[in-house]
């Protein structure tokens, strides 16, 4: 299996966690799409 490392860089509150969460969800790596606001994000 080939691994790819990426980085997401932006200003504070630009949506980095939301974008990363959505990418993981669409790729099938996480089952639920969490929200930073609710405190249930996988990455936060």
PDBQT receptor file of N, H, CA, C and O in Angstrom, charges set to zero:
ATOM      1  N   UNK A   1       0.836  -1.175   0.000  1.00  0.00    +0.000 N 
ATOM      2  CA  UNK A   1       0.000   0.000   0.000  1.00  0.00    +0.000 C 
ATOM      3  C   UNK A   1       0.885   1.244   0.000  1.00  0.00    +0.000 C 
ATOM      4  O   UNK A   1       1.794   1.369   0.820  1.00  0.00    +0.000 OA
ATOM      5  N   UNK A   2       0.618   2.135  -0.900  1.00  0.00    +0.000 N 
ATOM      6  H   UNK A   2      -0.120   2.033  -1.567  1.00  0.00    +0.000 HD
ATOM      7  CA  UNK A   2       1.383   3.365  -1.015  1.00  0.00    +0.000 C 
ATOM      8  C   UNK A   2       0.820   4.414  -0.062  1.00  0.00    +0.000 C 
ATOM      9  O   UNK A   2      -0.394   4.607   0.012  1.00  0.00    +0.000 OA
ATOM     10  N   UNK A   3       1.706   5.090   0.666  1.00  0.00    +0.000 N 
ATOM     11  H   UNK A   3       2.692   4.934   0.606  1.00  0.00    +0.000 HD
ATOM     12  CA  UNK A   3       1.287   6.141   1.589  1.00  0.00    +0.000 C 
ATOM     13  C   UNK A   3       1.653   7.499   1.016  1.00  0.00    +0.000 C 
ATOM     14  O   UNK A   3       2.722   7.679   0.433  1.00  0.00    +0.000 OA
ATOM     15  N   UNK A   4       0.756   8.441   1.191  1.00  0.00    +0.000 N 
ATOM     16  H   UNK A   4      -0.113   8.295   1.665  1.00  0.00    +0.000 HD
ATOM     17  CA  UNK A   4       0.986   9.807   0.737  1.00  0.00    +0.000 C 
ATOM     18  C   UNK A   4       0.844  10.734   1.935  1.00  0.00    +0.000 C 
ATOM     19  O   UNK A   4      -0.140  10.657   2.672  1.00  0.00    +0.000 OA
ATOM     20  N   UNK A   5       1.814  11.601   2.130  1.00  0.00    +0.000 N 
ATOM     21  H   UNK A   5       2.613  11.664   1.532  1.00  0.00    +0.000 HD
ATOM     22  CA  UNK A   5       1.760  12.579   3.210  1.00  0.00    +0.000 C 
ATOM     23  C   UNK A   5       1.453  13.941   2.614  1.00  0.00    +0.000 C 
ATOM     24  O   UNK A   5       2.104  14.378   1.665  1.00  0.00    +0.000 OA
ATOM     25  N   UNK A   6       0.458  14.606   3.177  1.00  0.00    +0.000 N 
ATOM     26  H   UNK A   6      -0.071  14.251   3.948  1.00  0.00    +0.000 HD
ATOM     27  CA  UNK A   6       0.085  15.935   2.704  1.00  0.00    +0.000 C 
ATOM     28  C   UNK A   6       0.056  16.900   3.876  1.00  0.00    +0.000 C 
ATOM     29  O   UNK A   6       0.048  16.488   5.036  1.00  0.00    +0.000 OA
ATOM     30  N   UNK A   7       0.039  18.167   3.567  1.00  0.00    +0.000 N 
ATOM     31  H   UNK A   7       0.045  18.501   2.624  1.00  0.00    +0.000 HD
ATOM     32  CA  UNK A   7      -0.076  19.198   4.590  1.00  0.00    +0.000 C 
ATOM     33  C   UNK A   7      -1.115  20.219   4.183  1.00  0.00    +0.000 C 
ATOM     34  O   UNK A   7      -1.235  20.566   3.008  1.00  0.00    +0.000 OA
ATOM     35  N   UNK A   8      -1.860  20.695   5.153  1.00  0.00    +0.000 N 
ATOM     36  H   UNK A   8      -1.763  20.413   6.107  1.00  0.00    +0.000 HD
ATOM     37  CA  UNK A   8      -2.855  21.739   4.915  1.00  0.00    +0.000 C 
ATOM     38  C   UNK A   8      -2.475  22.915   5.802  1.00  0.00    +0.000 C 
ATOM     39  O   UNK A   8      -2.459  22.803   7.027  1.00  0.00    +0.000 OA
ATOM     40  N   UNK A   9      -2.173  24.031   5.176  1.00  0.00    +0.000 N 
ATOM     41  H   UNK A   9      -2.187  24.122   4.181  1.00  0.00    +0.000 HD
ATOM     42  CA  UNK A   9      -1.712  25.213   5.897  1.00  0.00    +0.000 C 
ATOM     43  C   UNK A   9      -2.634  26.379   5.583  1.00  0.00    +0.000 C 
ATOM     44  O   UNK A   9      -2.919  26.657   4.418  1.00  0.00    +0.000 OA
ATOM     45  N   UNK A  10      -3.100  27.058   6.619  1.00  0.00    +0.000 N 
ATOM     46  H   UNK A  10      -2.869  26.833   7.566  1.00  0.00    +0.000 HD
ATOM     47  CA  UNK A  10      -3.966  28.227   6.444  1.00  0.00    +0.000 C 
ATOM     48  C   UNK A  10      -4.013  28.999   7.754  1.00  0.00    +0.000 C 
ATOM     49  O   UNK A  10      -3.504  28.548   8.780  1.00  0.00    +0.000 OA
ATOM     50  N   UNK A  11      -4.628  30.158   7.698  1.00  0.00    +0.000 N 
ATOM     51  H   UNK A  11      -5.041  30.524   6.864  1.00  0.00    +0.000 HD
ATOM     52  CA  UNK A  11      -4.792  30.978   8.893  1.00  0.00    +0.000 C 
ATOM     53  C   UNK A  11      -5.745  30.304   9.872  1.00  0.00    +0.000 C 
ATOM     54  O   UNK A  11      -6.460  29.367   9.517  1.00  0.00    +0.000 OA
ATOM     55  N   UNK A  12      -5.745  30.787  11.095  1.00  0.00    +0.000 N 
ATOM     56  H   UNK A  12      -5.164  31.548  11.384  1.00  0.00    +0.000 HD
ATOM     57  CA  UNK A  12      -6.640  30.265  12.129  1.00  0.00    +0.000 C 
ATOM     58  C   UNK A  12      -8.097  30.448  11.695  1.00  0.00    +0.000 C 
ATOM     59  O   UNK A  12      -8.448  31.449  11.070  1.00  0.00    +0.000 OA
ATOM     60  N   UNK A  13      -8.927  29.482  12.032  1.00  0.00    +0.000 N 
ATOM     61  H   UNK A  13      -8.642  28.670  12.540  1.00  0.00    +0.000 HD
ATOM     62  CA  UNK A  13     -10.365  29.501  11.702  1.00  0.00    +0.000 C 
ATOM     63  C   UNK A  13     -10.652  29.533  10.206  1.00  0.00    +0.000 C 
ATOM     64  O   UNK A  13     -11.681  30.056   9.779  1.00  0.00    +0.000 OA
ATOM     65  N   UNK A  14      -9.744  28.976   9.410  1.00  0.00    +0.000 N 
ATOM     66  H   UNK A  14      -8.908  28.552   9.757  1.00  0.00    +0.000 HD
ATOM     67  CA  UNK A  14      -9.942  28.956   7.959  1.00  0.00    +0.000 C 
ATOM     68  C   UNK A  14     -10.652  27.686   7.490  1.00  0.00    +0.000 C 
ATOM     69  O   UNK A  14     -11.044  27.594   6.326  1.00  0.00    +0.000 OA
ATOM     70  N   UNK A  15     -10.820  26.710   8.377  1.00  0.00    +0.000 N 
ATOM     71  H   UNK A  15     -10.501  26.785   9.322  1.00  0.00    +0.000 HD
ATOM     72  CA  UNK A  15     -11.521  25.485   8.007  1.00  0.00    +0.000 C 
ATOM     73  C   UNK A  15     -10.620  24.295   7.733  1.00  0.00    +0.000 C 
ATOM     74  O   UNK A  15     -11.035  23.353   7.058  1.00  0.00    +0.000 OA
ATOM     75  N   UNK A  16      -9.397  24.317   8.243  1.00  0.00    +0.000 N 
ATOM     76  H   UNK A  16      -9.061  25.083   8.792  1.00  0.00    +0.000 HD
ATOM     77  CA  UNK A  16      -8.461  23.216   8.005  1.00  0.00    +0.000 C 
ATOM     78  C   UNK A  16      -8.981  21.887   8.552  1.00  0.00    +0.000 C 
ATOM     79  O   UNK A  16      -8.926  20.864   7.868  1.00  0.00    +0.000 OA
ATOM     80  N   UNK A  17      -9.477  21.906   9.769  1.00  0.00    +0.000 N 
ATOM     81  H   UNK A  17      -9.522  22.737  10.324  1.00  0.00    +0.000 HD
ATOM     82  CA  UNK A  17      -9.989  20.680  10.376  1.00  0.00    +0.000 C 
ATOM     83  C   UNK A  17     -11.228  20.191   9.642  1.00  0.00    +0.000 C 
ATOM     84  O   UNK A  17     -11.381  18.991   9.416  1.00  0.00    +0.000 OA
ATOM     85  N   UNK A  18     -12.106  21.100   9.272  1.00  0.00    +0.000 N 
ATOM     86  H   UNK A  18     -11.981  22.075   9.456  1.00  0.00    +0.000 HD
ATOM     87  CA  UNK A  18     -13.323  20.736   8.547  1.00  0.00    +0.000 C 
ATOM     88  C   UNK A  18     -12.978  20.107   7.206  1.00  0.00    +0.000 C 
ATOM     89  O   UNK A  18     -13.569  19.098   6.822  1.00  0.00    +0.000 OA
ATOM     90  N   UNK A  19     -12.031  20.694   6.494  1.00  0.00    +0.000 N 
ATOM     91  H   UNK A  19     -11.551  21.514   6.806  1.00  0.00    +0.000 HD
ATOM     92  CA  UNK A  19     -11.597  20.146   5.209  1.00  0.00    +0.000 C 
ATOM     93  C   UNK A  19     -10.958  18.776   5.390  1.00  0.00    +0.000 C 
ATOM     94  O   UNK A  19     -11.274  17.839   4.656  1.00  0.00    +0.000 OA
ATOM     95  N   UNK A  20     -10.066  18.657   6.359  1.00  0.00    +0.000 N 
ATOM     96  H   UNK A  20      -9.809  19.418   6.955  1.00  0.00    +0.000 HD
ATOM     97  CA  UNK A  20      -9.388  17.382   6.606  1.00  0.00    +0.000 C 
ATOM     98  C   UNK A  20     -10.380  16.298   6.996  1.00  0.00    +0.000 C 
ATOM     99  O   UNK A  20     -10.276  15.156   6.550  1.00  0.00    +0.000 OA
ATOM    100  N   UNK A  21     -11.339  16.667   7.831  1.00  0.00    +0.000 N 
ATOM    101  H   UNK A  21     -11.424  17.595   8.193  1.00  0.00    +0.000 HD
ATOM    102  CA  UNK A  21     -12.381  15.729   8.255  1.00  0.00    +0.000 C 
ATOM    103  C   UNK A  21     -13.202  15.260   7.051  1.00  0.00    +0.000 C 
ATOM    104  O   UNK A  21     -13.503  14.073   6.928  1.00  0.00    +0.000 OA
ATOM    105  N   UNK A  22     -13.560  16.179   6.178  1.00  0.00    +0.000 N 
ATOM    106  H   UNK A  22     -13.316  17.144   6.278  1.00  0.00    +0.000 HD
ATOM    107  CA  UNK A  22     -14.346  15.841   4.987  1.00  0.00    +0.000 C 
ATOM    108  C   UNK A  22     -13.555  14.926   4.046  1.00  0.00    +0.000 C 
ATOM    109  O   UNK A  22     -14.122  14.003   3.462  1.00  0.00    +0.000 OA
ATOM    110  N   UNK A  23     -12.269  15.173   3.899  1.00  0.00    +0.000 N 
ATOM    111  H   UNK A  23     -11.808  15.923   4.374  1.00  0.00    +0.000 HD
ATOM    112  CA  UNK A  23     -11.432  14.318   3.049  1.00  0.00    +0.000 C 
ATOM    113  C   UNK A  23     -11.361  12.896   3.600  1.00  0.00    +0.000 C 
ATOM    114  O   UNK A  23     -11.475  11.928   2.847  1.00  0.00    +0.000 OA
ATOM    115  N   UNK A  24     -11.174  12.772   4.907  1.00  0.00    +0.000 N 
ATOM    116  H   UNK A  24     -11.081  13.558   5.519  1.00  0.00    +0.000 HD
ATOM    117  CA  UNK A  24     -11.136  11.444   5.525  1.00  0.00    +0.000 C 
ATOM    118  C   UNK A  24     -12.475  10.733   5.388  1.00  0.00    +0.000 C 
ATOM    119  O   UNK A  24     -12.517   9.527   5.146  1.00  0.00    +0.000 OA
ATOM    120  N   UNK A  25     -13.560  11.470   5.542  1.00  0.00    +0.000 N 
ATOM    121  H   UNK A  25     -13.525  12.449   5.739  1.00  0.00    +0.000 HD
ATOM    122  CA  UNK A  25     -14.901  10.891   5.432  1.00  0.00    +0.000 C 
ATOM    123  C   UNK A  25     -15.172  10.399   4.011  1.00  0.00    +0.000 C 
ATOM    124  O   UNK A  25     -15.650   9.281   3.818  1.00  0.00    +0.000 OA
ATOM    125  N   UNK A  26     -14.868  11.229   3.025  1.00  0.00    +0.000 N 
ATOM    126  H   UNK A  26     -14.480  12.137   3.182  1.00  0.00    +0.000 HD
ATOM    127  CA  UNK A  26     -15.102  10.860   1.619  1.00  0.00    +0.000 C 
ATOM    128  C   UNK A  26     -14.228   9.683   1.192  1.00  0.00    +0.000 C 
ATOM    129  O   UNK A  26     -14.624   8.889   0.339  1.00  0.00    +0.000 OA
ATOM    130  N   UNK A  27     -13.038   9.571   1.788  1.00  0.00    +0.000 N 
ATOM    131  H   UNK A  27     -12.717  10.216   2.481  1.00  0.00    +0.000 HD
ATOM    132  CA  UNK A  27     -12.140   8.461   1.467  1.00  0.00    +0.000 C 
ATOM    133  C   UNK A  27     -12.552   7.174   2.179  1.00  0.00    +0.000 C 
ATOM    134  O   UNK A  27     -12.020   6.103   1.886  1.00  0.00    +0.000 OA
ATOM    135  N   UNK A  28     -13.498   7.278   3.113  1.00  0.00    +0.000 N 
ATOM    136  H   UNK A  28     -13.931   8.148   3.351  1.00  0.00    +0.000 HD
ATOM    137  CA  UNK A  28     -13.957   6.101   3.833  1.00  0.00    +0.000 C 
ATOM    138  C   UNK A  28     -13.107   5.728   5.028  1.00  0.00    +0.000 C 
ATOM    139  O   UNK A  28     -13.221   4.618   5.548  1.00  0.00    +0.000 OA
ATOM    140  N   UNK A  29     -12.257   6.640   5.473  1.00  0.00    +0.000 N 
ATOM    141  H   UNK A  29     -12.164   7.542   5.051  1.00  0.00    +0.000 HD
ATOM    142  CA  UNK A  29     -11.385   6.355   6.610  1.00  0.00    +0.000 C 
ATOM    143  C   UNK A  29     -12.043   6.609   7.960  1.00  0.00    +0.000 C 
ATOM    144  O   UNK A  29     -11.588   6.082   8.975  1.00  0.00    +0.000 OA
ATOM    145  N   UNK A  30     -13.103   7.407   7.986  1.00  0.00    +0.000 N 
ATOM    146  H   UNK A  30     -13.473   7.835   7.162  1.00  0.00    +0.000 HD
ATOM    147  CA  UNK A  30     -13.883   7.615   9.203  1.00  0.00    +0.000 C 
ATOM    148  C   UNK A  30     -15.358   7.427   8.864  1.00  0.00    +0.000 C 
ATOM    149  O   UNK A  30     -15.777   7.689   7.737  1.00  0.00    +0.000 OA
ATOM    150  N   UNK A  31     -16.140   6.974   9.835  1.00  0.00    +0.000 N 
ATOM    151  H   UNK A  31     -15.800   6.761  10.751  1.00  0.00    +0.000 HD
ATOM    152  CA  UNK A  31     -17.550   6.657   9.585  1.00  0.00    +0.000 C 
ATOM    153  C   UNK A  31     -18.473   7.857   9.721  1.00  0.00    +0.000 C 
ATOM    154  O   UNK A  31     -19.472   7.957   9.009  1.00  0.00    +0.000 OA
ATOM    155  N   UNK A  32     -18.146   8.767  10.632  1.00  0.00    +0.000 N 
ATOM    156  H   UNK A  32     -17.334   8.685  11.211  1.00  0.00    +0.000 HD
ATOM    157  CA  UNK A  32     -19.014   9.915  10.887  1.00  0.00    +0.000 C 
ATOM    158  C   UNK A  32     -18.282  11.216  10.607  1.00  0.00    +0.000 C 
ATOM    159  O   UNK A  32     -17.111  11.376  10.948  1.00  0.00    +0.000 OA
ATOM    160  N   UNK A  33     -18.985  12.128   9.988  1.00  0.00    +0.000 N 
ATOM    161  H   UNK A  33     -19.937  11.998   9.711  1.00  0.00    +0.000 HD
ATOM    162  CA  UNK A  33     -18.428  13.443   9.703  1.00  0.00    +0.000 C 
ATOM    163  C   UNK A  33     -18.724  14.342  10.895  1.00  0.00    +0.000 C 
ATOM    164  O   UNK A  33     -19.856  14.791  11.074  1.00  0.00    +0.000 OA
ATOM    165  N   UNK A  34     -17.703  14.604  11.712  1.00  0.00    +0.000 N 
ATOM    166  H   UNK A  34     -16.783  14.239  11.567  1.00  0.00    +0.000 HD
ATOM    167  CA  UNK A  34     -17.883  15.415  12.912  1.00  0.00    +0.000 C 
ATOM    168  C   UNK A  34     -17.791  16.905  12.617  1.00  0.00    +0.000 C 
ATOM    169  O   UNK A  34     -17.460  17.324  11.508  1.00  0.00    +0.000 OA
ATOM    170  N   UNK A  35     -18.093  17.688  13.642  1.00  0.00    +0.000 N 
ATOM    171  H   UNK A  35     -18.361  17.347  14.543  1.00  0.00    +0.000 HD
ATOM    172  CA  UNK A  35     -18.022  19.147  13.532  1.00  0.00    +0.000 C 
ATOM    173  C   UNK A  35     -17.155  19.692  14.662  1.00  0.00    +0.000 C 
ATOM    174  O   UNK A  35     -17.244  19.232  15.800  1.00  0.00    +0.000 OA
ATOM    175  N   UNK A  36     -16.332  20.658  14.345  1.00  0.00    +0.000 N 
ATOM    176  H   UNK A  36     -16.261  21.032  13.420  1.00  0.00    +0.000 HD
ATOM    177  CA  UNK A  36     -15.489  21.297  15.348  1.00  0.00    +0.000 C 
ATOM    178  C   UNK A  36     -16.372  22.012  16.369  1.00  0.00    +0.000 C 
ATOM    179  O   UNK A  36     -16.090  21.979  17.567  1.00  0.00    +0.000 OA
ATOM    180  N   UNK A  37     -17.439  22.656  15.897  1.00  0.00    +0.000 N 
ATOM    181  H   UNK A  37     -17.668  22.682  14.924  1.00  0.00    +0.000 HD
ATOM    182  CA  UNK A  37     -18.357  23.395  16.776  1.00  0.00    +0.000 C 
ATOM    183  C   UNK A  37     -18.945  22.501  17.866  1.00  0.00    +0.000 C 
ATOM    184  O   UNK A  37     -19.094  22.923  19.012  1.00  0.00    +0.000 OA
ATOM    185  N   UNK A  38     -19.273  21.276  17.502  1.00  0.00    +0.000 N 
ATOM    186  H   UNK A  38     -19.152  20.933  16.570  1.00  0.00    +0.000 HD
ATOM    187  CA  UNK A  38     -19.899  20.339  18.438  1.00  0.00    +0.000 C 
ATOM    188  C   UNK A  38     -18.879  19.577  19.281  1.00  0.00    +0.000 C 
ATOM    189  O   UNK A  38     -19.241  18.902  20.245  1.00  0.00    +0.000 OA
ATOM    190  N   UNK A  39     -17.601  19.688  18.911  1.00  0.00    +0.000 N 
ATOM    191  H   UNK A  39     -17.307  20.236  18.128  1.00  0.00    +0.000 HD
ATOM    192  CA  UNK A  39     -16.557  18.985  19.648  1.00  0.00    +0.000 C 
ATOM    193  C   UNK A  39     -16.475  17.502  19.337  1.00  0.00    +0.000 C 
ATOM    194  O   UNK A  39     -15.867  16.746  20.095  1.00  0.00    +0.000 OA
ATOM    195  N   UNK A  40     -17.082  17.071  18.226  1.00  0.00    +0.000 N 
ATOM    196  H   UNK A  40     -17.576  17.685  17.611  1.00  0.00    +0.000 HD
ATOM    197  CA  UNK A  40     -17.044  15.650  17.883  1.00  0.00    +0.000 C 
ATOM    198  C   UNK A  40     -16.232  15.364  16.620  1.00  0.00    +0.000 C 
ATOM    199  O   UNK A  40     -16.394  14.315  15.997  1.00  0.00    +0.000 OA
ATOM    200  N   UNK A  41     -15.366  16.294  16.250  1.00  0.00    +0.000 N 
ATOM    201  H   UNK A  41     -15.235  17.146  16.756  1.00  0.00    +0.000 HD
ATOM    202  CA  UNK A  41     -14.498  16.092  15.092  1.00  0.00    +0.000 C 
ATOM    203  C   UNK A  41     -13.433  15.050  15.429  1.00  0.00    +0.000 C 
ATOM    204  O   UNK A  41     -12.912  15.029  16.544  1.00  0.00    +0.000 OA
ATOM    205  N   UNK A  42     -13.117  14.205  14.485  1.00  0.00    +0.000 N 
ATOM    206  H   UNK A  42     -13.540  14.222  13.579  1.00  0.00    +0.000 HD
ATOM    207  CA  UNK A  42     -12.120  13.150  14.674  1.00  0.00    +0.000 C 
ATOM    208  C   UNK A  42     -10.732  13.745  14.921  1.00  0.00    +0.000 C 
ATOM    209  O   UNK A  42      -9.961  13.208  15.716  1.00  0.00    +0.000 OA
ATOM    210  N   UNK A  43     -10.419  14.828  14.259  1.00  0.00    +0.000 N 
ATOM    211  H   UNK A  43     -11.046  15.264  13.613  1.00  0.00    +0.000 HD
ATOM    212  CA  UNK A  43      -9.077  15.404  14.320  1.00  0.00    +0.000 C 
ATOM    213  C   UNK A  43      -8.897  16.471  15.387  1.00  0.00    +0.000 C 
ATOM    214  O   UNK A  43      -7.770  16.893  15.648  1.00  0.00    +0.000 OA
ATOM    215  N   UNK A  44      -9.955  16.906  15.994  1.00  0.00    +0.000 N 
ATOM    216  H   UNK A  44     -10.870  16.563  15.783  1.00  0.00    +0.000 HD
ATOM    217  CA  UNK A  44      -9.836  18.033  16.928  1.00  0.00    +0.000 C 
ATOM    218  C   UNK A  44      -9.972  17.601  18.356  1.00  0.00    +0.000 C 
ATOM    219  O   UNK A  44      -9.895  18.431  19.262  1.00  0.00    +0.000 OA
TER     220      UNK A  44
